């Protein structure tokens, strides 16, 4: 499943540079699928919504860092464990029960986000 950041986040920012998918954003910052990835054109989000990869979306959180589930791969294909959780000093990067994914789905998302 995707990782989420709980409201226990202290906004230290340690997680953001560790994400290989640029799925982590500071609270209040708009996000786009294309940010830090090689994807372009129309994409279908996990909820079935179609959007352009460059379209800016409303922040998931205004108050603390957040992870975009449509970009999170739990670092599968990059690292042995989610790097955000590994560096978080307050252990607020946890599995998101609302966004379950199989390892195959996570690998497919990684491939889609990082087309060569």
DSSP file (Angstrom, degrees, kcal/mol; ACC not computed):
  #  RESIDUE AA STRUCTURE BP1 BP2  ACC     N-H-->O    O-->H-N    N-H-->O    O-->H-N    TCO  KAPPA ALPHA  PHI   PSI    X-CA   Y-CA   Z-CA
    1    1 A X              0   0    0      0, 0.0    99,-0.3     0, 0.0    96,-0.1   0.000 360.0 360.0 360.0 158.1    0.0    0.0    0.0
    2    2 A X        -     0   0    0     97,-2.5    94,-3.5    94,-0.3     2,-0.3  -0.206 360.0-113.7 -64.1 162.0    1.1    3.6   -0.4
    3    3 A X  E     -A   95   0A   0     92,-0.3     2,-0.3    65,-0.1    92,-0.2  -0.732  30.3-164.6 -96.1 149.3    2.7    5.4    2.5
    4    4 A X  E     -A   94   0A   0     90,-3.3    90,-2.4    -2,-0.3     2,-0.5  -0.918  18.1-127.9-129.3 159.1    1.0    8.3    4.2
    5    5 A X  E     -A   93   0A   0     -2,-0.3    88,-0.2    88,-0.2    62,-0.1  -0.939  27.8-140.9-108.0 125.0    2.3   11.0    6.5
    6    6 A X    >   -     0   0    0     86,-2.5     3,-1.7    -2,-0.5    86,-0.1  -0.244  28.8-100.5 -80.1 170.8    0.3   11.4    9.7
    7    7 A X  T 3  S+     0   0    0      1,-0.3    -1,-0.1    57,-0.1    85,-0.0   0.431 112.9  81.1 -73.4   3.5   -0.6   14.6   11.5
    8    8 A X  T 3   +     0   0    0     84,-0.1    -1,-0.3    83,-0.0    84,-0.1   0.465  65.1 128.5 -81.7  -2.2    2.2   13.9   13.9
    9    9 A X    <   -     0   0    0     -3,-1.7    -4,-0.0    83,-0.2    79,-0.0  -0.270  49.3-159.3 -56.1 135.1    4.5   15.3   11.2
   10   10 A X        -     0   0    0     54,-0.0    -1,-0.1     0, 0.0    -3,-0.0   0.257  37.9-118.5-100.7  10.5    6.9   18.0   12.6
   11   11 A X        +     0   0    0      1,-0.1    -2,-0.1    54,-0.1    15,-0.0   0.847  65.1 144.7  57.4  38.6    7.5   19.5    9.1
   12   12 A X        -     0   0    0      1,-0.1    -1,-0.1    53,-0.0    -3,-0.0   0.771  51.8-139.5 -77.2 -24.8   11.2   18.8    9.2
   13   13 A X     >  +     0   0    0     12,-0.1     4,-0.7     1,-0.0     3,-0.2   0.520  61.5 129.5  81.5   5.1   11.4   18.0    5.5
   14   14 A X  T  4 S+     0   0    0      1,-0.2     4,-0.4     2,-0.1     3,-0.1   0.827  71.1  52.0 -61.6 -31.6   13.7   15.0    5.9
   15   15 A X  T >> S+     0   0    0      1,-0.2     3,-1.2     2,-0.1     4,-0.8   0.860  92.3  72.3 -74.3 -37.8   11.5   12.8    3.8
   16   16 A X  G >4 S+     0   0    0      1,-0.3     3,-1.0    -3,-0.2     8,-0.3   0.871  98.4  43.4 -54.1 -50.6   11.0   14.9    0.7
   17   17 A X  G 3< S+     0   0    0     -4,-0.7    -1,-0.3     1,-0.2    -2,-0.1   0.680 107.6  63.1 -72.3 -12.9   14.5   14.6   -0.8
   18   18 A X  G <4 S+     0   0    0     -3,-1.2     2,-0.5    -4,-0.4    -1,-0.2   0.674  77.7 100.6 -81.7 -17.4   14.5   10.8   -0.1
   19   19 A X    X<  -     0   0    0     -3,-1.0     3,-1.0    -4,-0.8     5,-0.1  -0.572  56.4-161.2 -77.6 118.9   11.6   10.0   -2.4
   20   20 A X  T 3  S+     0   0    0     -2,-0.5    -1,-0.2     1,-0.2    -3,-0.0   0.611  92.0  48.1 -72.6 -10.2   12.6    8.6   -5.8
   21   21 A X  T 3  S-     0   0    0     16,-0.0    -1,-0.2    93,-0.0    -2,-0.1   0.369 104.6-123.1-108.2   2.2    9.2    9.5   -7.2
   22   22 A X    <   +     0   0    0     -3,-1.0    -2,-0.1    -6,-0.2    15,-0.1   0.916  66.4 140.5  50.9  44.9    8.9   13.0   -6.0
   23   23 A X        +     0   0    0     48,-0.1    45,-2.7    -7,-0.1     2,-0.5   0.513  42.4  85.6 -92.2  -6.9    5.7   11.9   -4.3
   24   24 A X  E     +B   67   0B   0     -8,-0.3     2,-0.3    43,-0.2    43,-0.2  -0.838  55.6 179.1-105.0 131.2    6.2   14.0   -1.2
   25   25 A X  E     -B   66   0B   0     41,-2.6    41,-2.4    -2,-0.5     2,-0.1  -0.939  32.0-108.3-129.4 148.9    5.2   17.6   -1.0
   26   26 A X    >   -     0   0    0     -2,-0.3     3,-2.0    39,-0.2    35,-0.1  -0.476  56.4 -83.5 -69.3 145.9    5.3   20.3    1.7
   27   27 A X  T 3  S+     0   0    0      1,-0.3    35,-0.3    -2,-0.1    38,-0.1  -0.223 115.9  20.6 -52.5 136.3    1.9   21.2    3.1
   28   28 A X  T 3  S+     0   0    0     33,-2.9     2,-0.4     1,-0.3    -1,-0.3   0.329  93.3 122.6  87.1  -6.9    0.0   23.7    1.0
   29   29 A X    <   -     0   0    0     -3,-2.0    -1,-0.3    32,-0.3    31,-0.3  -0.755  61.8-125.3 -92.7 131.8    2.0   23.0   -2.2
   30   30 A X        -     0   0    0     -2,-0.4     2,-0.3    29,-0.1    28,-0.2  -0.364  28.3-148.2 -68.8 154.1    0.1   21.9   -5.3
   31   31 A X  B     -C   57   0C   0     26,-1.5    26,-3.0    27,-0.1     2,-0.3  -0.855  15.0-169.7-125.5 159.8    1.2   18.6   -6.9
   32   32 A X    >   -     0   0    0     -2,-0.3     3,-1.1    24,-0.2    22,-0.1  -0.988  31.6-126.2-144.1 146.9    1.4   17.1  -10.4
   33   33 A X  T 3  S+     0   0    0     22,-0.4     6,-0.2    -2,-0.3    21,-0.2   0.871 110.4  59.0 -57.9 -37.6    2.1   13.6  -11.7
   34   34 A X  T >  S+     0   0    0     19,-2.7     3,-2.1    21,-0.1    -1,-0.2   0.699  74.8 115.2 -69.1 -20.2    4.8   15.0  -13.9
   35   35 A X  T <  S-     0   0    0     -3,-1.1     3,-0.1    18,-0.3     4,-0.1  -0.336  98.9 -13.4 -56.6 115.1    6.8   16.6  -11.0
   36   36 A X  T 3  S+     0   0    0      1,-0.2    -1,-0.3    -2,-0.2     2,-0.2   0.610 120.5  95.3  70.1  13.0   10.1   14.8  -10.9
   37   37 A X  S <  S-     0   0    0     -3,-2.1    -1,-0.2     2,-0.2    77,-0.2  -0.725  77.4-123.6-125.1 176.6    9.0   12.0  -13.2
   38   38 A X  S    S+     0   0    0     75,-2.8     2,-0.2    -2,-0.2    76,-0.2   0.311  70.7 118.1-101.0   6.8    9.2   11.2  -17.0
   39   39 A X        +     0   0    0     74,-0.6     2,-0.3    -6,-0.2    -2,-0.2  -0.478  35.3 167.3 -80.4 145.1    5.5   10.8  -17.5
   40   40 A X        +     0   0    0     -2,-0.2     2,-0.1     2,-0.1    -2,-0.0  -0.941  35.8  29.7-147.3 168.6    3.6   13.1  -19.8
   41   41 A X  S    S-     0   0    0     -2,-0.3    12,-2.8     2,-0.0     2,-0.2  -0.327 103.4 -10.0  78.5-162.1    0.2   13.4  -21.5
   42   42 A X  E     -D   52   0D   0     10,-0.2     2,-0.3    11,-0.1    10,-0.2  -0.520  65.3-178.8 -76.8 136.3   -3.0   12.0  -20.1
   43   43 A X  E     -D   51   0D   0      8,-3.3     8,-2.7    -2,-0.2     2,-0.6  -0.943  24.2-130.8-130.5 154.5   -2.9    9.7  -17.1
   44   44 A X  E     -D   50   0D   0     -2,-0.3     6,-0.2     6,-0.2     5,-0.1  -0.932  24.6-142.2-106.7 123.0   -5.5    7.9  -15.1
   45   45 A X    >   -     0   0    0      4,-3.4     3,-2.4    -2,-0.6     0, 0.0  -0.280  31.9 -96.8 -77.3 167.8   -5.3    8.3  -11.4
   46   46 A X  T 3  S+     0   0    0      1,-0.3    -1,-0.1     2,-0.1    -2,-0.0   0.790 124.8  55.8 -56.7 -30.3   -6.0    5.5   -8.9
   47   47 A X  T 3  S-     0   0    0      2,-0.1    -1,-0.3     1,-0.0     3,-0.1   0.405 122.9-103.8 -85.1   4.2   -9.6    6.7   -8.5
   48   48 A X  S <  S+     0   0    0     -3,-2.4     2,-0.2     1,-0.3    -2,-0.1   0.309  75.6 140.4  93.3  -8.4  -10.2    6.5  -12.2
   49   49 A X        -     0   0    0     -5,-0.1    -4,-3.4     1,-0.0     2,-0.4  -0.461  45.4-139.6 -68.3 136.3  -10.0   10.2  -12.8
   50   50 A X  E     +D   44   0D   0     -6,-0.2     2,-0.3    -2,-0.2    -6,-0.2  -0.824  32.4 159.3 -97.6 138.7   -8.2   11.2  -16.0
   51   51 A X  E     -D   43   0D   0     -8,-2.7    -8,-3.3    -2,-0.4     2,-0.3  -0.976  44.5 -99.7-150.9 159.1   -5.8   14.2  -15.9
   52   52 A X  E >   -D   42   0D   0     -2,-0.3     3,-1.6   -10,-0.2   -19,-0.3  -0.661  34.9-124.3 -79.4 141.6   -2.9   15.6  -17.8
   53   53 A X  T 3  S+     0   0    0    -12,-2.8   -19,-2.7    -2,-0.3   -18,-0.3   0.779 110.9  52.0 -58.5 -27.8    0.4   14.8  -16.1
   54   54 A X  T 3  S+     0   0    0    -21,-0.2    -1,-0.3   -13,-0.1     2,-0.1   0.582  81.1 117.4 -86.0 -10.6    1.2   18.5  -15.9
   55   55 A X    <   -     0   0    0     -3,-1.6     2,-0.4     1,-0.1   -22,-0.4  -0.361  64.8-130.1 -62.7 131.7   -2.1   19.6  -14.3
   56   56 A X        -     0   0    0    -24,-0.1     2,-0.3    -2,-0.1   -24,-0.2  -0.684  25.1-158.6 -82.8 133.7   -1.6   21.1  -10.8
   57   57 A X  B     -C   31   0C   0    -26,-3.0   -26,-1.5    -2,-0.4     3,-0.1  -0.813  26.4 -91.5-114.3 154.0   -3.8   19.5   -8.1
   58   58 A X        -     0   0    0     -2,-0.3   -29,-0.1   -28,-0.2    -1,-0.1  -0.268  53.9 -94.3 -58.9 145.4   -4.9   20.9   -4.8
   59   59 A X        -     0   0    0    -31,-0.2   -29,-0.1     1,-0.1    -1,-0.1  -0.325  21.0-141.3 -60.4 144.1   -2.6   20.0   -1.8
   60   60 A X  S    S+     0   0    0    -31,-0.3     2,-0.4     1,-0.2    -1,-0.1   0.790  91.2  22.7 -75.0 -29.2   -3.7   16.8    0.1
   61   61 A X        -     0   0    0    -32,-0.2   -33,-2.9   -35,-0.1   -32,-0.3  -0.998  55.3-169.3-137.3 141.4   -2.7   18.6    3.3
   62   62 A X  S    S+     0   0    0     -2,-0.4    -1,-0.1   -35,-0.3     3,-0.1   0.673  89.0  44.5 -94.1 -23.2   -2.3   22.3    4.1
   63   63 A X  S    S+     0   0    0      1,-0.1     2,-0.3     2,-0.1   -36,-0.1   0.736 115.8  13.6-101.9 -26.4   -0.6   21.8    7.4
   64   64 A X  S    S-     0   0    0    -38,-0.1   -36,-0.2   -59,-0.1    -1,-0.1  -0.943  90.3 -68.3-147.6 167.2    2.1   19.2    7.0
   65   65 A X        -     0   0    0     -2,-0.3     2,-0.3   -38,-0.1   -39,-0.2  -0.147  52.8-169.2 -54.2 151.2    4.0   17.2    4.4
   66   66 A X  E     -B   25   0B   0    -41,-2.4   -41,-2.6    -5,-0.1     2,-0.4  -0.955  19.0-131.1-143.3 161.7    2.0   14.7    2.4
   67   67 A X  E     -B   24   0B   0     -2,-0.3     2,-0.7   -43,-0.2   -43,-0.2  -0.959  19.0-132.8-117.1 130.6    2.5   11.9    0.0
   68   68 A X    >>  -     0   0    0    -45,-2.7     3,-2.1    -2,-0.4     4,-1.2  -0.739  13.1-152.4 -81.3 113.4    0.6   11.6   -3.3
   69   69 A X  T 34 S+     0   0    0     -2,-0.7     3,-0.2     1,-0.3    -1,-0.2   0.816  92.6  62.9 -58.2 -31.3   -0.7    8.0   -3.4
   70   70 A X  T 34 S+     0   0    0      1,-0.2    -1,-0.3   -47,-0.1    -2,-0.0   0.605 112.9  35.8 -70.6  -9.9   -0.7    8.0   -7.3
   71   71 A X  T <4 S+     0   0    0     -3,-2.1     2,-0.3   -48,-0.1    -1,-0.2   0.536  93.3 103.5-115.2 -13.6    3.1    8.6   -7.2
   72   72 A X     <  +     0   0    0     -4,-1.2    37,-0.1    -3,-0.2    38,-0.1  -0.554  31.6 168.1 -78.7 131.3    4.1    6.5   -4.2
   73   73 A X    >   -     0   0    0     -2,-0.3     3,-2.5    36,-0.1    -1,-0.1   0.184  54.5-115.5-119.6  12.8    5.7    3.1   -4.9
   74   74 A X  T 3   -     0   0    0      1,-0.3     3,-0.1   -71,-0.1     5,-0.1   0.743  67.2 -73.4  55.1  23.3    6.9    2.4   -1.3
   75   75 A X  T >> S+     0   0    0      1,-0.2     4,-3.0     7,-0.1     3,-2.4   0.568  86.4 162.9  66.8  11.1   10.4    2.7   -2.9
   76   76 A X  T <4  +     0   0    0     -3,-2.5    -1,-0.2     1,-0.3     4,-0.1  -0.398  68.5  22.0 -59.9 133.0    9.8   -0.8   -4.5
   77   77 A X  T 34 S+     0   0    0      2,-0.3    -1,-0.3    -3,-0.1     3,-0.1   0.318 128.1  53.1  88.2  -7.9   12.3   -1.2   -7.3
   78   78 A X  T <4 S+     0   0    0     -3,-2.4     2,-0.3     1,-0.4    -2,-0.2   0.684 114.4   5.1-118.7 -49.3   14.6    1.4   -5.8
   79   79 A X     <  -     0   0    0     -4,-3.0    -1,-0.4    -5,-0.1    -2,-0.3  -0.859  65.8-112.2-138.8 167.2   15.2    0.5   -2.1
   80   80 A X  S    S+     0   0    0     -2,-0.3     2,-0.3    -4,-0.1    -4,-0.1   0.719 101.3  16.4 -74.4 -22.5   14.5   -2.3    0.3
   81   81 A X  S    S-     0   0    0     -6,-0.1     2,-0.3    -5,-0.0    -1,-0.1  -0.964  99.9 -77.1-146.3 159.1   12.2   -0.1    2.4
   82   82 A X     >  -     0   0    0     -2,-0.3     4,-1.6     1,-0.2     3,-0.2  -0.435  38.9-150.4 -60.0 122.0   10.3    3.1    2.1
   83   83 A X  H  > S+     0   0    0     -2,-0.3     4,-1.7     1,-0.2     5,-0.2   0.803  91.6  61.0 -69.6 -29.9   13.0    5.8    2.5
   84   84 A X  H  > S+     0   0    0      1,-0.2     4,-1.1     2,-0.2    -1,-0.2   0.926 108.2  44.3 -61.5 -43.4   10.6    8.4    3.9
   85   85 A X  H  4 S+     0   0    0      1,-0.2    -1,-0.2     2,-0.2    -2,-0.2   0.862 109.5  57.3 -68.0 -35.9    9.9    6.0    6.9
   86   86 A X  H  < S+     0   0    0     -4,-1.6    -1,-0.2     1,-0.2    -2,-0.2   0.833 115.8  34.3 -65.6 -32.5   13.6    5.2    7.3
   87   87 A X  H  < S+     0   0    0     -4,-1.7     2,-0.3    -3,-0.1    -1,-0.2   0.556  86.6 115.0-100.5  -8.5   14.6    8.9    7.8
   88   88 A X    ><  -     0   0    0     -4,-1.1     3,-0.7    -5,-0.2     5,-0.1  -0.469  51.3-157.9 -68.8 121.1   11.5   10.2    9.6
   89   89 A X  T 3  S+     0   0    0     -2,-0.3    -1,-0.2     1,-0.2    -4,-0.0   0.666  91.7  39.1 -74.8 -14.6   12.5   11.2   13.1
   90   90 A X  T 3  S-     0   0    0      0, 0.0    -1,-0.2     0, 0.0    -2,-0.1   0.257 105.3-121.0-118.5  11.9    9.0   10.9   14.5
   91   91 A X    <   +     0   0    0     -3,-0.7    -2,-0.1    -6,-0.2    -6,-0.1   0.877  66.1 137.7  53.4  45.4    7.8    7.8   12.7
   92   92 A X        +     0   0    0    -86,-0.1   -86,-2.5   -84,-0.1     2,-0.9   0.384  40.9  92.8-102.3   4.6    4.9    9.5   11.0
   93   93 A X  E     +A    5   0A   0    -88,-0.2     2,-0.3    -9,-0.1   -88,-0.2  -0.860  59.4 154.4 -96.8 105.3    5.4    7.8    7.6
   94   94 A X  E     -A    4   0A   0    -90,-2.4   -90,-3.3    -2,-0.9    -2,-0.0  -0.842  50.7 -76.1-131.2 161.4    3.2    4.8    7.8
   95   95 A X  E     -A    3   0A   0     -2,-0.3     2,-0.8   -92,-0.2   -92,-0.3  -0.341  45.2-128.9 -58.7 138.6    1.3    2.4    5.4
   96   96 A X    >   -     0   0    0    -94,-3.5     3,-2.0     3,-0.2   -94,-0.3  -0.812  14.8-163.1 -93.8 106.3   -1.9    4.1    4.1
   97   97 A X  T 3  S+     0   0    0     -2,-0.8     3,-0.4     1,-0.3    -1,-0.1   0.699  88.4  60.9 -64.8 -17.1   -4.8    1.6    4.7
   98   98 A X  T 3  S+     0   0    0      1,-0.2    -1,-0.3   -96,-0.1     2,-0.1   0.525 105.1  49.5 -84.5  -5.2   -6.9    3.6    2.2
   99   99 A X  S <  S+     0   0    0     -3,-2.0   -97,-2.5   -97,-0.2    -3,-0.2  -0.529  72.1 176.8-134.3  67.6   -4.5    2.9   -0.6
  100  100 A X        +     0   0    0     -3,-0.4     2,-0.3   -99,-0.3    -3,-0.1  -0.500   5.3 174.7 -73.4 140.0   -3.6   -0.8   -0.8
  101  101 A X        -     0   0    0     -2,-0.2     2,-0.1   -99,-0.1    -2,-0.1  -0.996  26.1-129.3-142.9 143.4   -1.3   -1.9   -3.6
  102  102 A X     >  -     0   0    0     -2,-0.3     4,-2.2     1,-0.1     5,-0.2  -0.440  34.8-106.9 -81.3 165.9    0.3   -5.2   -4.5
  103  103 A X  H  > S+     0   0    0      1,-0.2     4,-2.5     2,-0.2     5,-0.2   0.878 123.2  55.2 -60.7 -36.5    4.0   -5.4   -5.2
  104  104 A X  H  > S+     0   0    0      2,-0.2     4,-2.3     1,-0.2    -1,-0.2   0.907 107.6  48.5 -63.1 -41.9    3.1   -5.9   -8.9
  105  105 A X  H  > S+     0   0    0      2,-0.2     4,-2.2     1,-0.2    -2,-0.2   0.895 111.4  50.1 -64.9 -39.6    1.0   -2.7   -8.9
  106  106 A X  H  X S+     0   0    0     -4,-2.2     4,-2.2     2,-0.2    -2,-0.2   0.909 111.8  47.5 -65.6 -41.9    3.9   -0.7   -7.2
  107  107 A X  H  X S+     0   0    0     -4,-2.5     4,-2.3     2,-0.2    -2,-0.2   0.892 111.2  51.2 -65.6 -39.2    6.4   -2.0   -9.8
  108  108 A X  H  X S+     0   0    0     -4,-2.3     4,-2.1     2,-0.2    -2,-0.2   0.896 110.0  49.8 -64.6 -39.5    4.0   -1.1  -12.6
  109  109 A X  H  X S+     0   0    0     -4,-2.2     4,-2.6     2,-0.2    -2,-0.2   0.913 109.3  52.1 -64.4 -42.4    3.6    2.4  -11.2
  110  110 A X  H  X S+     0   0    0     -4,-2.2     4,-1.7     1,-0.2    -2,-0.2   0.934 110.6  47.7 -58.0 -47.1    7.4    2.8  -10.9
  111  111 A X  H  < S+     0   0    0     -4,-2.3    -1,-0.2     1,-0.2    -2,-0.2   0.888 112.6  49.3 -62.8 -39.7    7.8    1.8  -14.6
  112  112 A X  H >< S+     0   0    0     -4,-2.1     3,-0.7     1,-0.2    -1,-0.2   0.895 113.0  46.3 -66.4 -41.5    5.1    4.2  -15.7
  113  113 A X  H 3< S+     0   0    0     -4,-2.6   -75,-2.8     1,-0.2   -74,-0.6   0.765 117.7  42.5 -73.2 -25.3    6.5    7.1  -13.7
  114  114 A X  T 3< S+     0   0    0     -4,-1.7    -1,-0.2    -5,-0.2    -2,-0.1  -0.253  72.7 163.7-122.3  45.8   10.1    6.6  -14.9
  115  115 A X    <         0   0    0     -3,-0.7    -3,-0.1     1,-0.2    -4,-0.0  -0.380 360.0 360.0 -60.0 138.0    9.8    5.8  -18.6
  116  116 A X              0   0    0     -5,-0.1    -1,-0.2    -2,-0.1    -5,-0.0   0.450 360.0 360.0 -86.6 360.0   13.2    6.1  -20.3
